[in-house]
Amino acid sequence: MLTLEQLQADFYTETQRNRVLHGALEAQATVVGSHERAHARALHRALESHAAKQPRFDFGGATEGAAAFQRTTSRRGPRFTG
């Protein structure tokens, strides 16, 4: 779970660092990115010494433009049923 949160946090952080989003899309990424970073920090604190090292991610261009960002964020992940 921590690795997923780190992936999401890094994705939004890298996109924002690249300054490729504008307007409402930039605002959405700012809000979601701050939430993802908070999730990653909270999980890291909860796991303390059991937390895995921060992995490095390669987003393959998904953070380098608004269209690529939108395609990536609009994809649906696996569905879980319970």
mmCIF file of the N, C-alpha and C atoms, coordinates in Angstrom:
data_MODEL
# 
_entry.id   MODEL 
# 
loop_
_atom_site.group_PDB 
_atom_site.id 
_atom_site.type_symbol 
_atom_site.label_atom_id 
_atom_site.label_alt_id 
_atom_site.label_comp_id 
_atom_site.label_asym_id 
_atom_site.label_entity_id 
_atom_site.label_seq_id 
_atom_site.pdbx_PDB_ins_code 
_atom_site.Cartn_x 
_atom_site.Cartn_y 
_atom_site.Cartn_z 
_atom_site.occupancy 
_atom_site.B_iso_or_equiv 
_atom_site.pdbx_formal_charge 
_atom_site.auth_seq_id 
_atom_site.auth_comp_id 
_atom_site.auth_asym_id 
_atom_site.auth_atom_id 
_atom_site.pdbx_PDB_model_num 
ATOM 1   N N  . MET A 1 1  ? 0.818   -1.186 0.000   1.00 0.00 ? 1  MET A N  1 
ATOM 2   C CA . MET A 1 1  ? 0.000   0.000  0.000   1.00 0.00 ? 1  MET A CA 1 
ATOM 3   C C  . MET A 1 1  ? 0.870   1.261  0.000   1.00 0.00 ? 1  MET A C  1 
ATOM 4   N N  . LEU A 1 2  ? 1.950   1.244  0.771   1.00 0.00 ? 2  LEU A N  1 
ATOM 5   C CA . LEU A 1 2  ? 2.844   2.405  0.801   1.00 0.00 ? 2  LEU A CA 1 
ATOM 6   C C  . LEU A 1 2  ? 3.430   2.675  -0.580  1.00 0.00 ? 2  LEU A C  1 
ATOM 7   N N  . THR A 1 3  ? 3.841   1.629  -1.268  1.00 0.00 ? 3  THR A N  1 
ATOM 8   C CA . THR A 1 3  ? 4.442   1.819  -2.591  1.00 0.00 ? 3  THR A CA 1 
ATOM 9   C C  . THR A 1 3  ? 3.439   2.450  -3.558  1.00 0.00 ? 3  THR A C  1 
ATOM 10  N N  . LEU A 1 4  ? 2.181   2.038  -3.487  1.00 0.00 ? 4  LEU A N  1 
ATOM 11  C CA . LEU A 1 4  ? 1.149   2.640  -4.343  1.00 0.00 ? 4  LEU A CA 1 
ATOM 12  C C  . LEU A 1 4  ? 0.998   4.127  -4.029  1.00 0.00 ? 4  LEU A C  1 
ATOM 13  N N  . GLU A 1 5  ? 0.954   4.465  -2.760  1.00 0.00 ? 5  GLU A N  1 
ATOM 14  C CA . GLU A 1 5  ? 0.822   5.873  -2.382  1.00 0.00 ? 5  GLU A CA 1 
ATOM 15  C C  . GLU A 1 5  ? 2.054   6.670  -2.822  1.00 0.00 ? 5  GLU A C  1 
ATOM 16  N N  . GLN A 1 6  ? 3.228   6.079  -2.703  1.00 0.00 ? 6  GLN A N  1 
ATOM 17  C CA . GLN A 1 6  ? 4.448   6.749  -3.158  1.00 0.00 ? 6  GLN A CA 1 
ATOM 18  C C  . GLN A 1 6  ? 4.420   6.958  -4.672  1.00 0.00 ? 6  GLN A C  1 
ATOM 19  N N  . LEU A 1 7  ? 3.946   5.966  -5.392  1.00 0.00 ? 7  LEU A N  1 
ATOM 20  C CA . LEU A 1 7  ? 3.819   6.078  -6.850  1.00 0.00 ? 7  LEU A CA 1 
ATOM 21  C C  . LEU A 1 7  ? 2.901   7.239  -7.213  1.00 0.00 ? 7  LEU A C  1 
ATOM 22  N N  . GLN A 1 8  ? 1.741   7.279  -6.585  1.00 0.00 ? 8  GLN A N  1 
ATOM 23  C CA . GLN A 1 8  ? 0.783   8.336  -6.890  1.00 0.00 ? 8  GLN A CA 1 
ATOM 24  C C  . GLN A 1 8  ? 1.340   9.706  -6.495  1.00 0.00 ? 8  GLN A C  1 
ATOM 25  N N  . ALA A 1 9  ? 1.942   9.800  -5.334  1.00 0.00 ? 9  ALA A N  1 
ATOM 26  C CA . ALA A 1 9  ? 2.510   11.071 -4.882  1.00 0.00 ? 9  ALA A CA 1 
ATOM 27  C C  . ALA A 1 9  ? 3.601   11.544 -5.844  1.00 0.00 ? 9  ALA A C  1 
ATOM 28  N N  . ASP A 1 10 ? 4.483   10.639 -6.235  1.00 0.00 ? 10 ASP A N  1 
ATOM 29  C CA . ASP A 1 10 ? 5.567   11.003 -7.150  1.00 0.00 ? 10 ASP A CA 1 
ATOM 30  C C  . ASP A 1 10 ? 5.040   11.404 -8.525  1.00 0.00 ? 10 ASP A C  1 
ATOM 31  N N  . PHE A 1 11 ? 3.989   10.729 -8.979  1.00 0.00 ? 11 PHE A N  1 
ATOM 32  C CA . PHE A 1 11 ? 3.393   11.062 -10.276 1.00 0.00 ? 11 PHE A CA 1 
ATOM 33  C C  . PHE A 1 11 ? 2.910   12.515 -10.286 1.00 0.00 ? 11 PHE A C  1 
ATOM 34  N N  . TYR A 1 12 ? 2.151   12.893 -9.269  1.00 0.00 ? 12 TYR A N  1 
ATOM 35  C CA . TYR A 1 12 ? 1.635   14.263 -9.210  1.00 0.00 ? 12 TYR A CA 1 
ATOM 36  C C  . TYR A 1 12 ? 2.750   15.268 -8.971  1.00 0.00 ? 12 TYR A C  1 
ATOM 37  N N  . THR A 1 13 ? 3.706   14.920 -8.124  1.00 0.00 ? 13 THR A N  1 
ATOM 38  C CA . THR A 1 13 ? 4.825   15.822 -7.856  1.00 0.00 ? 13 THR A CA 1 
ATOM 39  C C  . THR A 1 13 ? 5.623   16.086 -9.126  1.00 0.00 ? 13 THR A C  1 
ATOM 40  N N  . GLU A 1 14 ? 5.923   15.028 -9.876  1.00 0.00 ? 14 GLU A N  1 
ATOM 41  C CA . GLU A 1 14 ? 6.699   15.193 -11.112 1.00 0.00 ? 14 GLU A CA 1 
ATOM 42  C C  . GLU A 1 14 ? 5.919   16.004 -12.143 1.00 0.00 ? 14 GLU A C  1 
ATOM 43  N N  . THR A 1 15 ? 4.636   15.754 -12.248 1.00 0.00 ? 15 THR A N  1 
ATOM 44  C CA . THR A 1 15 ? 3.811   16.515 -13.196 1.00 0.00 ? 15 THR A CA 1 
ATOM 45  C C  . THR A 1 15 ? 3.818   17.993 -12.829 1.00 0.00 ? 15 THR A C  1 
ATOM 46  N N  . GLN A 1 16 ? 3.644   18.287 -11.545 1.00 0.00 ? 16 GLN A N  1 
ATOM 47  C CA . GLN A 1 16 ? 3.647   19.684 -11.113 1.00 0.00 ? 16 GLN A CA 1 
ATOM 48  C C  . GLN A 1 16 ? 5.023   20.318 -11.319 1.00 0.00 ? 16 GLN A C  1 
ATOM 49  N N  . ARG A 1 17 ? 6.070   19.582 -11.067 1.00 0.00 ? 17 ARG A N  1 
ATOM 50  C CA . ARG A 1 17 ? 7.428   20.095 -11.259 1.00 0.00 ? 17 ARG A CA 1 
ATOM 51  C C  . ARG A 1 17 ? 7.670   20.435 -12.731 1.00 0.00 ? 17 ARG A C  1 
ATOM 52  N N  . ASN A 1 18 ? 7.075   19.659 -13.632 1.00 0.00 ? 18 ASN A N  1 
ATOM 53  C CA . ASN A 1 18 ? 7.244   19.899 -15.068 1.00 0.00 ? 18 ASN A CA 1 
ATOM 54  C C  . ASN A 1 18 ? 6.429   21.091 -15.570 1.00 0.00 ? 18 ASN A C  1 
ATOM 55  N N  . ARG A 1 19 ? 5.509   21.580 -14.775 1.00 0.00 ? 19 ARG A N  1 
ATOM 56  C CA . ARG A 1 19 ? 4.697   22.761 -15.113 1.00 0.00 ? 19 ARG A CA 1 
ATOM 57  C C  . ARG A 1 19 ? 4.009   22.636 -16.477 1.00 0.00 ? 19 ARG A C  1 
ATOM 58  N N  . VAL A 1 20 ? 3.354   21.512 -16.692 1.00 0.00 ? 20 VAL A N  1 
ATOM 59  C CA . VAL A 1 20 ? 2.699   21.274 -17.981 1.00 0.00 ? 20 VAL A CA 1 
ATOM 60  C C  . VAL A 1 20 ? 1.178   21.413 -17.904 1.00 0.00 ? 20 VAL A C  1 
ATOM 61  N N  . LEU A 1 21 ? 0.661   21.623 -16.713 1.00 0.00 ? 21 LEU A N  1 
ATOM 62  C CA . LEU A 1 21 ? -0.783  21.734 -16.542 1.00 0.00 ? 21 LEU A CA 1 
ATOM 63  C C  . LEU A 1 21 ? -1.163  23.181 -16.282 1.00 0.00 ? 21 LEU A C  1 
ATOM 64  N N  . HIS A 1 22 ? -2.401  23.533 -16.699 1.00 0.00 ? 22 HIS A N  1 
ATOM 65  C CA . HIS A 1 22 ? -2.885  24.898 -16.518 1.00 0.00 ? 22 HIS A CA 1 
ATOM 66  C C  . HIS A 1 22 ? -4.367  24.847 -16.168 1.00 0.00 ? 22 HIS A C  1 
ATOM 67  N N  . GLY A 1 23 ? -4.848  25.903 -15.571 1.00 0.00 ? 23 GLY A N  1 
ATOM 68  C CA . GLY A 1 23 ? -6.273  26.045 -15.292 1.00 0.00 ? 23 GLY A CA 1 
ATOM 69  C C  . GLY A 1 23 ? -6.808  24.997 -14.333 1.00 0.00 ? 23 GLY A C  1 
ATOM 70  N N  . ALA A 1 24 ? -8.002  24.508 -14.659 1.00 0.00 ? 24 ALA A N  1 
ATOM 71  C CA . ALA A 1 24 ? -8.686  23.549 -13.788 1.00 0.00 ? 24 ALA A CA 1 
ATOM 72  C C  . ALA A 1 24 ? -7.893  22.259 -13.617 1.00 0.00 ? 24 ALA A C  1 
ATOM 73  N N  . LEU A 1 25 ? -7.213  21.840 -14.671 1.00 0.00 ? 25 LEU A N  1 
ATOM 74  C CA . LEU A 1 25 ? -6.425  20.609 -14.581 1.00 0.00 ? 25 LEU A CA 1 
ATOM 75  C C  . LEU A 1 25 ? -5.264  20.782 -13.610 1.00 0.00 ? 25 LEU A C  1 
ATOM 76  N N  . GLU A 1 26 ? -4.644  21.939 -13.639 1.00 0.00 ? 26 GLU A N  1 
ATOM 77  C CA . GLU A 1 26 ? -3.558  22.223 -12.692 1.00 0.00 ? 26 GLU A CA 1 
ATOM 78  C C  . GLU A 1 26 ? -4.099  22.266 -11.257 1.00 0.00 ? 26 GLU A C  1 
ATOM 79  N N  . ALA A 1 27 ? -5.252  22.870 -11.072 1.00 0.00 ? 27 ALA A N  1 
ATOM 80  C CA . ALA A 1 27 ? -5.860  22.942 -9.739  1.00 0.00 ? 27 ALA A CA 1 
ATOM 81  C C  . ALA A 1 27 ? -6.189  21.547 -9.215  1.00 0.00 ? 27 ALA A C  1 
ATOM 82  N N  . GLN A 1 28 ? -6.736  20.711 -10.092 1.00 0.00 ? 28 GLN A N  1 
ATOM 83  C CA . GLN A 1 28 ? -7.065  19.339 -9.694  1.00 0.00 ? 28 GLN A CA 1 
ATOM 84  C C  . GLN A 1 28 ? -5.812  18.579 -9.302  1.00 0.00 ? 28 GLN A C  1 
ATOM 85  N N  . ALA A 1 29 ? -4.753  18.719 -10.069 1.00 0.00 ? 29 ALA A N  1 
ATOM 86  C CA . ALA A 1 29 ? -3.501  18.018 -9.773  1.00 0.00 ? 29 ALA A CA 1 
ATOM 87  C C  . ALA A 1 29 ? -2.884  18.522 -8.472  1.00 0.00 ? 29 ALA A C  1 
ATOM 88  N N  . THR A 1 30 ? -3.037  19.790 -8.190  1.00 0.00 ? 30 THR A N  1 
ATOM 89  C CA . THR A 1 30 ? -2.519  20.347 -6.943  1.00 0.00 ? 30 THR A CA 1 
ATOM 90  C C  . THR A 1 30 ? -3.231  19.743 -5.741  1.00 0.00 ? 30 THR A C  1 
ATOM 91  N N  . VAL A 1 31 ? -4.545  19.669 -5.814  1.00 0.00 ? 31 VAL A N  1 
ATOM 92  C CA . VAL A 1 31 ? -5.326  19.108 -4.703  1.00 0.00 ? 31 VAL A CA 1 
ATOM 93  C C  . VAL A 1 31 ? -5.048  17.612 -4.542  1.00 0.00 ? 31 VAL A C  1 
ATOM 94  N N  . VAL A 1 32 ? -5.160  16.868 -5.627  1.00 0.00 ? 32 VAL A N  1 
ATOM 95  C CA . VAL A 1 32 ? -4.960  15.421 -5.548  1.00 0.00 ? 32 VAL A CA 1 
ATOM 96  C C  . VAL A 1 32 ? -3.518  15.104 -5.142  1.00 0.00 ? 32 VAL A C  1 
ATOM 97  N N  . GLY A 1 33 ? -2.564  15.833 -5.703  1.00 0.00 ? 33 GLY A N  1 
ATOM 98  C CA . GLY A 1 33 ? -1.166  15.614 -5.356  1.00 0.00 ? 33 GLY A CA 1 
ATOM 99  C C  . GLY A 1 33 ? -0.903  15.829 -3.878  1.00 0.00 ? 33 GLY A C  1 
ATOM 100 N N  . SER A 1 34 ? -1.483  16.874 -3.300  1.00 0.00 ? 34 SER A N  1 
ATOM 101 C CA . SER A 1 34 ? -1.273  17.115 -1.867  1.00 0.00 ? 34 SER A CA 1 
ATOM 102 C C  . SER A 1 34 ? -1.887  15.993 -1.032  1.00 0.00 ? 34 SER A C  1 
ATOM 103 N N  . HIS A 1 35 ? -3.023  15.468 -1.476  1.00 0.00 ? 35 HIS A N  1 
ATOM 104 C CA . HIS A 1 35 ? -3.639  14.340 -0.762  1.00 0.00 ? 35 HIS A CA 1 
ATOM 105 C C  . HIS A 1 35 ? -2.760  13.091 -0.852  1.00 0.00 ? 35 HIS A C  1 
ATOM 106 N N  . GLU A 1 36 ? -2.246  12.817 -2.042  1.00 0.00 ? 36 GLU A N  1 
ATOM 107 C CA . GLU A 1 36 ? -1.410  11.621 -2.220  1.00 0.00 ? 36 GLU A CA 1 
ATOM 108 C C  . GLU A 1 36 ? -0.117  11.718 -1.403  1.00 0.00 ? 36 GLU A C  1 
ATOM 109 N N  . ARG A 1 37 ? 0.477   12.898 -1.360  1.00 0.00 ? 37 ARG A N  1 
ATOM 110 C CA . ARG A 1 37 ? 1.688   13.076 -0.544  1.00 0.00 ? 37 ARG A CA 1 
ATOM 111 C C  . ARG A 1 37 ? 1.369   12.887 0.933   1.00 0.00 ? 37 ARG A C  1 
ATOM 112 N N  . ALA A 1 38 ? 0.211   13.377 1.378   1.00 0.00 ? 38 ALA A N  1 
ATOM 113 C CA . ALA A 1 38 ? -0.199  13.190 2.776   1.00 0.00 ? 38 ALA A CA 1 
ATOM 114 C C  . ALA A 1 38 ? -0.426  11.713 3.084   1.00 0.00 ? 38 ALA A C  1 
ATOM 115 N N  . HIS A 1 39 ? -1.049  10.984 2.162   1.00 0.00 ? 39 HIS A N  1 
ATOM 116 C CA . HIS A 1 39 ? -1.265  9.541  2.357   1.00 0.00 ? 39 HIS A CA 1 
ATOM 117 C C  . HIS A 1 39 ? 0.073   8.823  2.500   1.00 0.00 ? 39 HIS A C  1 
ATOM 118 N N  . ALA A 1 40 ? 1.011   9.127  1.611   1.00 0.00 ? 40 ALA A N  1 
ATOM 119 C CA . ALA A 1 40 ? 2.323   8.467  1.641   1.00 0.00 ? 40 ALA A CA 1 
ATOM 120 C C  . ALA A 1 40 ? 3.049   8.764  2.952   1.00 0.00 ? 40 ALA A C  1 
ATOM 121 N N  . ARG A 1 41 ? 3.000   10.019 3.393   1.00 0.00 ? 41 ARG A N  1 
ATOM 122 C CA . ARG A 1 41 ? 3.659   10.379 4.660   1.00 0.00 ? 41 ARG A CA 1 
ATOM 123 C C  . ARG A 1 41 ? 3.024   9.653  5.837   1.00 0.00 ? 41 ARG A C  1 
ATOM 124 N N  . ALA A 1 42 ? 1.701   9.595  5.856   1.00 0.00 ? 42 ALA A N  1 
ATOM 125 C CA . ALA A 1 42 ? 0.995   8.938  6.966   1.00 0.00 ? 42 ALA A CA 1 
ATOM 126 C C  . ALA A 1 42 ? 1.332   7.451  7.018   1.00 0.00 ? 42 ALA A C  1 
ATOM 127 N N  . LEU A 1 43 ? 1.333   6.793  5.879   1.00 0.00 ? 43 LEU A N  1 
ATOM 128 C CA . LEU A 1 43 ? 1.678   5.370  5.867   1.00 0.00 ? 43 LEU A CA 1 
ATOM 129 C C  . LEU A 1 43 ? 3.130   5.149  6.274   1.00 0.00 ? 43 LEU A C  1 
ATOM 130 N N  . HIS A 1 44 ? 4.009   6.011  5.812   1.00 0.00 ? 44 HIS A N  1 
ATOM 131 C CA . HIS A 1 44 ? 5.425   5.882  6.164   1.00 0.00 ? 44 HIS A CA 1 
ATOM 132 C C  . HIS A 1 44 ? 5.606   6.037  7.675   1.00 0.00 ? 44 HIS A C  1 
ATOM 133 N N  . ARG A 1 45 ? 4.921   7.001  8.266   1.00 0.00 ? 45 ARG A N  1 
ATOM 134 C CA . ARG A 1 45 ? 4.998   7.192  9.728   1.00 0.00 ? 45 ARG A CA 1 
ATOM 135 C C  . ARG A 1 45 ? 4.420   5.990  10.470  1.00 0.00 ? 45 ARG A C  1 
ATOM 136 N N  . ALA A 1 46 ? 3.310   5.458  9.969   1.00 0.00 ? 46 ALA A N  1 
ATOM 137 C CA . ALA A 1 46 ? 2.672   4.321  10.637  1.00 0.00 ? 46 ALA A CA 1 
ATOM 138 C C  . ALA A 1 46 ? 3.552   3.074  10.587  1.00 0.00 ? 46 ALA A C  1 
ATOM 139 N N  . LEU A 1 47 ? 4.265   2.900  9.492   1.00 0.00 ? 47 LEU A N  1 
ATOM 140 C CA . LEU A 1 47 ? 5.108   1.715  9.334   1.00 0.00 ? 47 LEU A CA 1 
ATOM 141 C C  . LEU A 1 47 ? 6.468   1.869  10.004  1.00 0.00 ? 47 LEU A C  1 
ATOM 142 N N  . GLU A 1 48 ? 6.861   3.098  10.249  1.00 0.00 ? 48 GLU A N  1 
ATOM 143 C CA . GLU A 1 48 ? 8.145   3.430  10.866  1.00 0.00 ? 48 GLU A CA 1 
ATOM 144 C C  . GLU A 1 48 ? 9.289   2.634  10.255  1.00 0.00 ? 48 GLU A C  1 
ATOM 145 N N  . SER A 1 49 ? 9.994   1.859  11.036  1.00 0.00 ? 49 SER A N  1 
ATOM 146 C CA . SER A 1 49 ? 11.181  1.146  10.551  1.00 0.00 ? 49 SER A CA 1 
ATOM 147 C C  . SER A 1 49 ? 10.839  0.011  9.583   1.00 0.00 ? 49 SER A C  1 
ATOM 148 N N  . HIS A 1 50 ? 9.571   -0.360 9.498   1.00 0.00 ? 50 HIS A N  1 
ATOM 149 C CA . HIS A 1 50 ? 9.159   -1.437 8.591   1.00 0.00 ? 50 HIS A CA 1 
ATOM 150 C C  . HIS A 1 50 ? 8.852   -0.930 7.180   1.00 0.00 ? 50 HIS A C  1 
ATOM 151 N N  . ALA A 1 51 ? 8.877   0.377  7.018   1.00 0.00 ? 51 ALA A N  1 
ATOM 152 C CA . ALA A 1 51 ? 8.575   0.965  5.708   1.00 0.00 ? 51 ALA A CA 1 
ATOM 153 C C  . ALA A 1 51 ? 9.695   0.656  4.718   1.00 0.00 ? 51 ALA A C  1 
ATOM 154 N N  . ALA A 1 52 ? 9.300   0.311  3.507   1.00 0.00 ? 52 ALA A N  1 
ATOM 155 C CA . ALA A 1 52 ? 10.279  0.056  2.440   1.00 0.00 ? 52 ALA A CA 1 
ATOM 156 C C  . ALA A 1 52 ? 10.937  1.371  2.039   1.00 0.00 ? 52 ALA A C  1 
ATOM 157 N N  . LYS A 1 53 ? 12.123  1.283  1.477   1.00 0.00 ? 53 LYS A N  1 
ATOM 158 C CA . LYS A 1 53 ? 12.800  2.471  0.965   1.00 0.00 ? 53 LYS A CA 1 
ATOM 159 C C  . LYS A 1 53 ? 11.975  3.077  -0.161  1.00 0.00 ? 53 LYS A C  1 
ATOM 160 N N  . GLN A 1 54 ? 12.118  4.370  -0.335  1.00 0.00 ? 54 GLN A N  1 
ATOM 161 C CA . GLN A 1 54 ? 11.411  5.072  -1.406  1.00 0.00 ? 54 GLN A CA 1 
ATOM 162 C C  . GLN A 1 54 ? 11.895  4.555  -2.755  1.00 0.00 ? 54 GLN A C  1 
ATOM 163 N N  . PRO A 1 55 ? 11.007  3.948  -3.555  1.00 0.00 ? 55 PRO A N  1 
ATOM 164 C CA . PRO A 1 55 ? 11.419  3.476  -4.883  1.00 0.00 ? 55 PRO A CA 1 
ATOM 165 C C  . PRO A 1 55 ? 11.526  4.641  -5.864  1.00 0.00 ? 55 PRO A C  1 
ATOM 166 N N  . ARG A 1 56 ? 12.163  4.377  -6.976  1.00 0.00 ? 56 ARG A N  1 
ATOM 167 C CA . ARG A 1 56 ? 12.238  5.347  -8.071  1.00 0.00 ? 56 ARG A CA 1 
ATOM 168 C C  . ARG A 1 56 ? 11.271  4.889  -9.148  1.00 0.00 ? 56 ARG A C  1 
ATOM 169 N N  . PHE A 1 57 ? 10.563  5.820  -9.732  1.00 0.00 ? 57 PHE A N  1 
ATOM 170 C CA . PHE A 1 57 ? 9.566   5.504  -10.742 1.00 0.00 ? 57 PHE A CA 1 
ATOM 171 C C  . PHE A 1 57 ? 9.911   6.183  -12.059 1.00 0.00 ? 57 PHE A C  1 
ATOM 172 N N  . ASP A 1 58 ? 9.590   5.510  -13.154 1.00 0.00 ? 58 ASP A N  1 
ATOM 173 C CA . ASP A 1 58 ? 9.735   6.079  -14.491 1.00 0.00 ? 58 ASP A CA 1 
ATOM 174 C C  . ASP A 1 58 ? 8.339   6.144  -15.094 1.00 0.00 ? 58 ASP A C  1 
ATOM 175 N N  . PHE A 1 59 ? 7.834   7.326  -15.273 1.00 0.00 ? 59 PHE A N  1 
ATOM 176 C CA . PHE A 1 59 ? 6.466   7.493  -15.756 1.00 0.00 ? 59 PHE A CA 1 
ATOM 177 C C  . PHE A 1 59 ? 6.365   7.525  -17.276 1.00 0.00 ? 59 PHE A C  1 
ATOM 178 N N  . GLY A 1 60 ? 7.462   7.295  -17.955 1.00 0.00 ? 60 GLY A N  1 
ATOM 179 C CA . GLY A 1 60 ? 7.449   7.130  -19.401 1.00 0.00 ? 60 GLY A CA 1 
ATOM 180 C C  . GLY A 1 60 ? 6.759   8.230  -20.180 1.00 0.00 ? 60 GLY A C  1 
ATOM 181 N N  . GLY A 1 61 ? 6.941   9.455  -19.790 1.00 0.00 ? 61 GLY A N  1 
ATOM 182 C CA . GLY A 1 61 ? 6.349   10.569 -20.533 1.00 0.00 ? 61 GLY A CA 1 
ATOM 183 C C  . GLY A 1 61 ? 4.969   10.984 -20.060 1.00 0.00 ? 61 GLY A C  1 
ATOM 184 N N  . ALA A 1 62 ? 4.381   10.242 -19.132 1.00 0.00 ? 62 ALA A N  1 
ATOM 185 C CA . ALA A 1 62 ? 3.024   10.546 -18.670 1.00 0.00 ? 62 ALA A CA 1 
ATOM 186 C C  . ALA A 1 62 ? 2.941   11.843 -17.881 1.00 0.00 ? 62 ALA A C  1 
ATOM 187 N N  . THR A 1 63 ? 4.083   12.380 -17.460 1.00 0.00 ? 63 THR A N  1 
ATOM 188 C CA . THR A 1 63 ? 4.102   13.626 -16.691 1.00 0.00 ? 63 THR A CA 1 
ATOM 189 C C  . THR A 1 63 ? 4.629   14.795 -17.509 1.00 0.00 ? 63 THR A C  1 
ATOM 190 N N  . GLU A 1 64 ? 4.784   14.593 -18.805 1.00 0.00 ? 64 GLU A N  1 
ATOM 191 C CA . GLU A 1 64 ? 5.441   15.597 -19.640 1.00 0.00 ? 64 GLU A CA 1 
ATOM 192 C C  . GLU A 1 64 ? 4.494   16.427 -20.495 1.00 0.00 ? 64 GLU A C  1 
ATOM 193 N N  . GLY A 1 65 ? 3.209   16.221 -20.337 1.00 0.00 ? 65 GLY A N  1 
ATOM 194 C CA . GLY A 1 65 ? 2.236   17.005 -21.091 1.00 0.00 ? 65 GLY A CA 1 
ATOM 195 C C  . GLY A 1 65 ? 0.838   16.798 -20.543 1.00 0.00 ? 65 GLY A C  1 
ATOM 196 N N  . ALA A 1 66 ? -0.019  17.764 -20.784 1.00 0.00 ? 66 ALA A N  1 
ATOM 197 C CA . ALA A 1 66 ? -1.385  17.698 -20.261 1.00 0.00 ? 66 ALA A CA 1 
ATOM 198 C C  . ALA A 1 66 ? -2.159  16.509 -20.825 1.00 0.00 ? 66 ALA A C  1 
ATOM 199 N N  . ALA A 1 67 ? -2.024  16.248 -22.112 1.00 0.00 ? 67 ALA A N  1 
ATOM 200 C CA . ALA A 1 67 ? -2.770  15.137 -22.724 1.00 0.00 ? 67 ALA A CA 1 
ATOM 201 C C  . ALA A 1 67 ? -2.329  13.792 -22.144 1.00 0.00 ? 67 ALA A C  1 
ATOM 202 N N  . ALA A 1 68 ? -1.028  13.613 -21.993 1.00 0.00 ? 68 ALA A N  1 
ATOM 203 C CA . ALA A 1 68 ? -0.511  12.360 -21.420 1.00 0.00 ? 68 ALA A CA 1 
ATOM 204 C C  . ALA A 1 68 ? -0.950  12.214 -19.972 1.00 0.00 ? 68 ALA A C  1 
ATOM 205 N N  . PHE A 1 69 ? -0.937  13.309 -19.234 1.00 0.00 ? 69 PHE A N  1 
ATOM 206 C CA . PHE A 1 69 ? -1.395  13.301 -17.845 1.00 0.00 ? 69 PHE A CA 1 
ATOM 207 C C  . PHE A 1 69 ? -2.859  12.878 -17.778 1.00 0.00 ? 69 PHE A C  1 
ATOM 208 N N  . GLN A 1 70 ? -3.689  13.471 -18.623 1.00 0.00 ? 70 GLN A N  1 
ATOM 209 C CA . GLN A 1 70 ? -5.119  13.148 -18.624 1.00 0.00 ? 70 GLN A CA 1 
ATOM 210 C C  . GLN A 1 70 ? -5.370  11.693 -19.001 1.00 0.00 ? 70 GLN A C  1 
ATOM 211 N N  . ARG A 1 71 ? -4.655  11.194 -19.993 1.00 0.00 ? 71 ARG A N  1 
ATOM 212 C CA . ARG A 1 71 ? -4.821  9.784  -20.375 1.00 0.00 ? 71 ARG A CA 1 
ATOM 213 C C  . ARG A 1 71 ? -4.474  8.875  -19.199 1.00 0.00 ? 71 ARG A C  1 
ATOM 214 N N  . THR A 1 72 ? -3.407  9.200  -18.492 1.00 0.00 ? 72 THR A N  1 
ATOM 215 C CA . THR A 1 72 ? -2.966  8.365  -17.385 1.00 0.00 ? 72 THR A CA 1 
ATOM 216 C C  . THR A 1 72 ? -3.940  8.434  -16.216 1.00 0.00 ? 72 THR A C  1 
ATOM 217 N N  . THR A 1 73 ? -4.394  9.619  -15.875 1.00 0.00 ? 73 THR A N  1 
ATOM 218 C CA . THR A 1 73 ? -5.278  9.750  -14.718 1.00 0.00 ? 73 THR A CA 1 
ATOM 219 C C  . THR A 1 73 ? -6.706  9.293  -15.012 1.00 0.00 ? 73 THR A C  1 
ATOM 220 N N  . SER A 1 74 ? -7.072  9.171  -16.266 1.00 0.00 ? 74 SER A N  1 
ATOM 221 C CA . SER A 1 74 ? -8.438  8.742  -16.578 1.00 0.00 ? 74 SER A CA 1 
ATOM 222 C C  . SER A 1 74 ? -8.552  7.227  -16.731 1.00 0.00 ? 74 SER A C  1 
ATOM 223 N N  . ARG A 1 75 ? -7.437  6.527  -16.750 1.00 0.00 ? 75 ARG A N  1 
ATOM 224 C CA . ARG A 1 75 ? -7.496  5.065  -16.838 1.00 0.00 ? 75 ARG A CA 1 
ATOM 225 C C  . ARG A 1 75 ? -7.992  4.501  -15.529 1.00 0.00 ? 75 ARG A C  1 
ATOM 226 N N  . ARG A 1 76 ? -8.819  3.505  -15.627 1.00 0.00 ? 76 ARG A N  1 
ATOM 227 C CA . ARG A 1 76 ? -9.350  2.881  -14.418 1.00 0.00 ? 76 ARG A CA 1 
ATOM 228 C C  . ARG A 1 76 ? -8.485  1.697  -14.040 1.00 0.00 ? 76 ARG A C  1 
ATOM 229 N N  . GLY A 1 77 ? -8.213  1.602  -12.771 1.00 0.00 ? 77 GLY A N  1 
ATOM 230 C CA . GLY A 1 77 ? -7.440  0.474  -12.257 1.00 0.00 ? 77 GLY A CA 1 
ATOM 231 C C  . GLY A 1 77 ? -8.311  -0.745 -12.097 1.00 0.00 ? 77 GLY A C  1 
ATOM 232 N N  . PRO A 1 78 ? -7.764  -1.802 -11.514 1.00 0.00 ? 78 PRO A N  1 
ATOM 233 C CA . PRO A 1 78 ? -8.546  -3.028 -11.326 1.00 0.00 ? 78 PRO A CA 1 
ATOM 234 C C  . PRO A 1 78 ? -9.696  -2.788 -10.373 1.00 0.00 ? 78 PRO A C  1 
ATOM 235 N N  . ARG A 1 79 ? -10.760 -3.471 -10.613 1.00 0.00 ? 79 ARG A N  1 
ATOM 236 C CA . ARG A 1 79 ? -11.924 -3.365 -9.733  1.00 0.00 ? 79 ARG A CA 1 
ATOM 237 C C  . ARG A 1 79 ? -11.879 -4.495 -8.720  1.00 0.00 ? 79 ARG A C  1 
ATOM 238 N N  . PHE A 1 80 ? -12.184 -4.127 -7.491  1.00 0.00 ? 80 PHE A N  1 
ATOM 239 C CA . PHE A 1 80 ? -12.186 -5.110 -6.429  1.00 0.00 ? 80 PHE A CA 1 
ATOM 240 C C  . PHE A 1 80 ? -13.612 -5.300 -5.936  1.00 0.00 ? 80 PHE A C  1 
ATOM 241 N N  . THR A 1 81 ? -13.978 -6.513 -5.700  1.00 0.00 ? 81 THR A N  1 
ATOM 242 C CA . THR A 1 81 ? -15.304 -6.784 -5.154  1.00 0.00 ? 81 THR A CA 1 
ATOM 243 C C  . THR A 1 81 ? -15.138 -7.441 -3.797  1.00 0.00 ? 81 THR A C  1 
ATOM 244 N N  . GLY A 1 82 ? -16.046 -7.197 -2.942  1.00 0.00 ? 82 GLY A N  1 
ATOM 245 C CA . GLY A 1 82 ? -15.906 -7.747 -1.592  1.00 0.00 ? 82 GLY A CA 1 
ATOM 246 C C  . GLY A 1 82 ? -17.202 -8.284 -1.068  1.00 0.00 ? 82 GLY A C  1 
# 
